Amino acid sequence: MDKDYQAIVVGAGPAGLAAGLAFAHLGLRAAVVGPVSDPNDGRTAALFEGSIELLRRIGAWDNLKDHSEPLKAIRLIDATGGLLRAPEVTFWAHEIGLDAFGYNVPTGGLTVALESVAAGRLSRLQSAGVERIDIEATSARVVTREGVVLTAPLIAGADGRNSLARQAAHIETQRWAYPQAAVVATFSHSRDHQGISTELHRRCGPLTVVPMPGRASSLVWVDTPEEAARLAALSDDAFNSALKAHVGGLLGTMRDFSPRRVFPLSGQTATVLGRNRVGLIGESGHIIPPIGAQGLNLSLRDGATLAELAADAAAAGKDPGAGDVLAAYEAQRRRDVSARVWTIDLMNRSLLSEYLPVHLARGAGIVALKAIGPLRHLVMREGISPSFATPRLMHP
């Protein structure tokens, strides 16, 4: 295994593995360092068309497609219980010329597919973790807990919210918390979901049911931390009854619930996404609530953009980890990240607000999306693939 690279990705979750494969696809000597993620992770991720195109480019999609479900439509339902209820609105992919907005992908299966491809295309160092990262004038050195030393001019930090790479680059963060937690599970049902993802807007947060292959769906139920803990502790029958009280007969008879997991909701952004030979990818650079299916799509755009900028620099005989490369990365990713963080935060807080004008404004926005075709289509296109921030690797 070579120990001198052009790029080292610290962190081997889906975002890190995809970034490493993007570097390799563009001709850079790349390594990915970190432990193997849980292949039995029961969660799913809704990946939009640009993210699916990236998986195609790096060779991971063929082994994943049969285990994923196309998202043909997204339905929004006002379940706040207010006196002035916003109309139900459904966005169909065919309205903007797509067969599907993307696919709902099993997280464990995604990791397995990426690991399988990585084995033949880049250096994959399975390690218990990174002990330290030393930033020097012309390169950076990564030392694993096993004592392996790797060097490269560029470090891609994909090592999560407590990122060691971010700390090594002396990048600060802004953090905030929500009075909410998400209950995550999967289940089967008797009615066909027809490829429609349904999001119920409730006062305590959204409840989202996302299609999976066959007559099955994944669930993200946002509520107060106390209620989330109570729901997770219920028997399957009691949980079924609690869920049915919200979704009614939408999916028919529900059964076969997976073990439920609870995740507190919080937010975090790095003050800069690239500095001191480190570019931040995924949760090392930004954390947003699981609303609107934006998190992993953002992370994949991070990795593809950083890989393209580094490859362009290397092709021109320049340093792929130089300050101007990372400044360009910050400039290209900041608008996309800030827009998503701000939009998700606003949507979530509008549900939690007690002020009637806030609910009226949110309802008026939904009415506009339902009634004004050009606005509706613009929101759909920008929601799945921002025109100002889509890297080349994600273009069809």
N, C-alpha and C positions, 0 to 999 in steps of 0.2 A: 504494500500500500504506500503510495507516494505521500510525502508529508509536506510538500510545497505546492500550494494551489493558487489559483487566481481569485477564488471565492470560497469561503467556508460558511455554511449555514449552521447556526447553533440552534438546535431544537428540531425534533423529528416528528412533529404532528403533521396533519395534512398540509398546512400552510408551508411548513419548512420543507417537507419532501417535495411539494410541487415547485417551490422556489428553486431547490437544488436541481430538479429535472429541467426547469426552464434555463438555468445557467448552462447545463450540459447540452441542451438542445441547441443553444446558440453558440456552442463551440468553446465554452470556457472550461478549464480544469476546476471541478467543483467537488466539495465533500460536504456531507451532511452528518452532523454529530449529535447523538442523543439516544435515549432508550426507545425501544419499540413500543408504540402505542397499543392500547388494548384492542385486539381484533374483535372482541366480543362486545364492544361498546354498542349499546342498544339505541343510541340516539340517531337521528337523521339530520341532514342539512339540505335545505332547498337551494340548489345551485342554478343560477340563471344561465342563459345561452352563452354569454361570454366565458363564463367559468367552464362550461362544458366544452367549448371550443379549445380552451387551454388544455384540458385533460386529453382531448383528441390529439393535439399537437405533440404532447409529451408522451403519448402512447399508453395512457392509463385507462382510457374510456372503454375500450373493447371488453375488458374483463369486468366492467362495472355496470354497463348499460342494462343487462338482463336483470339486475338486482335493484334497479331504480325505476321510478314511476314518473312519466311526463306530467308536468303541471300545465293543464290546458286553460285553466281559468282561476281567478282569485275573487272570492266573494266576501264583501264586507257587510256586516249586519250590526246595526245599532241596538245594543242590548243594555244600554245605560239605565233604562227605566224612566227616562225623563218625560215631561209632558209633551215636548216637541221632539218627536223621534225622527231622525234622519232616515231617508229611504234606503232600502237595501240596494247595493250596487254590485254588479259582477263585471270584471274585466276579462275579456276573452282574448287569448293569444292571437287568434285568427284575425282580430281587428287590426293588428299591425303587421299582418303577413307572416306570422309564425305558426308552426304546428303546436308549439308549446313554449311557455316562458322559460322553461328549463326542466330540471328533474329533481325529485326528492331522492336523495342519495343516502344510503346507510353509512354512517361515519366509520364504523369498523371496517366495512367493505372497502371504503375509499382508502383507508390506511393500508389495507392489504394490497390493493391494486397498485398504489404508489410504491410501496416497498418492493413489490415484485418487479416493477419496471426499473427502480433505482439500482437493483442488484446488478444489472448489466450496463448501466449508462453513467454511473458516477461512483465515487468512493463513498461507501456508506459505513461509517464507523458506529457500531452499536456500543454505546457507552452508558454507564450509570449516570453520567452527567459531566458538565464542565466545571473544573475546579477554579480556574481563573482565566481571564483574558487580558493580555498586556498589549496596550496600544503604543506603537513606536512611530518614528517619523515616516518610514517608507513601507511599513507592514504591520500586521497584528499577529500575535501569537496566542493560540488556544491550547490550554493544557487540560487534559481530561482527568477525571478522578483515578483513572488507571495509570496515569503518568505519560500518556502519549502526547507528543507535542506536534502541532500542525501550524503552519504559517501561511498567510495570504495577505494581499493588500486590501482586501475587502471582507468584512464580516457582515453576514445577514443575520440579524438577531430575531429569531422566531421562537424564543424561549419563554413566552408567556408573560403574564401580568407582573411577575417579580423578576423580570429579565436581568440576567447577569450582564448580557451584552449592552443593554441600555445603561446600566450602572458603570460599566467600564468606559463608555463614551461620555460619561458625566451629563446625561440627559435627564432632566427633571420631568415630572408628570403633574397633571391636574386630576384630582379624583373626586368623585361624588357617589352618593348612595341613594337608592330608592327604598321606600317603605314597602317593598314587594319581594316575592320570591316566585320562581317558576317551578311547577311540577311537570316533569317530563315522563312520558310513557308511550308505549305502542299498544294497539289492540286490533282485533278483527271485528267485522260487522257483517250484517246480512244484506245490506243494500249497496249497490255500486256507487262509488264516490264520483264516478264520471270524470276523474282527473281534476276535480275542483277543490282547491284549498279554501277553507272557510274560516274567517276571522270574526269572532264576536267581540265587539267593543263594549266592555263592562266597566263599571265605576272603579273596580279594584285593579283593572288591567285587562288586556285582551286574552281571549281563550281561542287558540288556533288549532284546527284539525287539518293535517296535511296528508294527501294521498300517498299510499305505499302500494307496491305491486299486489295484485289481487284485491280481495275485499278486506283491506287492512289500511290503517292510518296511524300517523304519529300525532301526539298531542303535546302542546305547550300551553299550560294553564297558569296564568299569572294571577296571583292573589296576594293577600297580606302574608307575611312570614308565618304568623300563627295559623292561619287557615291552610296554607300550603303544607305545614307540618301535620296538621290534622288530616288533611286529605291523603297524604302519603301513608299515614298509619292505618287508614281504613282497610277493611277487608275488600276483596274484589267486588263482592255483591254490593256493599255499601258505597264503594267508589263509583260503581256503575250507576247506581241510583242518583248520586250527586251529579255526575256528568250528564245523565239523561235530563235532569232538571234544567239544564242549559241548552243542550242541543236537540232535545225532543226526539222526534223520530227521523231526524235528518239522515242517519245512517242505519236505521233499522235496529235490530237486536245487536248489542255490543257484548263482547266476551274476550277471553284470552288476553287479559291485561298483563303487560310485562311488569316486572318490579319497578316501582315508581321512585324517581330520584328528584331531589329538591336542590335548586341553585339560587342563591340570593342574587338579586339584581343590583348592579352597580355600573358605574361608568368611569372611564379613565382615558386620557389622551396624553401623549408625549408632547412636550413643548416644541420639539423639533423631531422630524422623522429620520434625519440623517446627519451625522457629524462624527468627526474623529475616527474615520474608517469603518463606521458602523451604520448600516441602514436597518431600520426597524420594520418588521413585518408582522402583521396580525396583532395578537393581543399584547405584544411588547410595545406596540405603538398606539393601539386604540382598543377600547372595550366598550361595547354597547349592548343594551338588553336584547334578548332574542325576539325582537319584534320586526316584522317586515322582511325577514330573511336576508339581512344585509351583512352580518358579521363575517362569515367565511368568504362570501363573494368579495368583500373589501380586501380581505387578507390575500386572496389569490391575485387580485389586481396589484397589490403591493409587490408580491414576489415577481410577477411578470414584468412590471415596470422597472424594478431594480435590475433584473437580469438584462433587460434590453439596454438600459443606460450603461451598464458595466461592459456588455458585449460591444457596444458602439465605441466606447472609449478604448477597449483593448484592440479593436480592429484598426483604430487610428494610431496605434502605437502609444497610447496614453495609459496612465495609471487608472485602473478601474475603481480604485477606492479613494481617489483624490477628492479634495474638498469641493471642486466645481461639479463633480459627478453627483455627490451627495446633496449639494445645494439644488441641483436640477431635480433630484429625486424628491426632496422636500417640496419644491415648487409644484411638481406634477401631481403629487399625492395629497397635498394639504387641502385643496379645494374639495376633492372627492370625500376625504375623511371628514372634514368639518361639516359638509353638507349632510352627510349621513348621520353623524352624531347629533347635529342640531335638529334634524327632522324627526328622528326617532325619539329624542328627548322631548320635543314639543308634542308629538303625538301621545306619548305616554303621560306627560304631565297634564295634558288637556283632559284626559280621562279622570285623573285624580283630583282635578280642580273642583272646588265647591261653587265657583262663580258661574252664574247663568250665562253671562256674555261669552265666556270661553266655550261653553257647550253650543251656544248659538252659532259662534264662528266656525266650530268644527263641523256642525251640521250643514252650514251653508257651503262649506268647502266640499262636502260629500255630494250635496245637491248639484253643485257646479260640475263635478266630475261625472255625474250621471247624465247631465243635460247637454254639456258642451263637448261635442265630439273632438275637435282639434285639441282642446285642453286635456281631455281624457287620454288621447293617443300620445300626446307629448309626455304626460306623466308616466304612462306605461313604458315608453321607450327609455326615458331617462332613469326610471326605477330599476330596470334590468341591466342597462348598459349605458352609463353616462357618456354622452358624446364628447365631453371635454377631457375624459380621463381613461379612455379604453386603450390599453396597450396593444401593440401590433399582434402579439400572440393570441389575443382574444377576438380578433377580427375574423369573421367567417372566411 
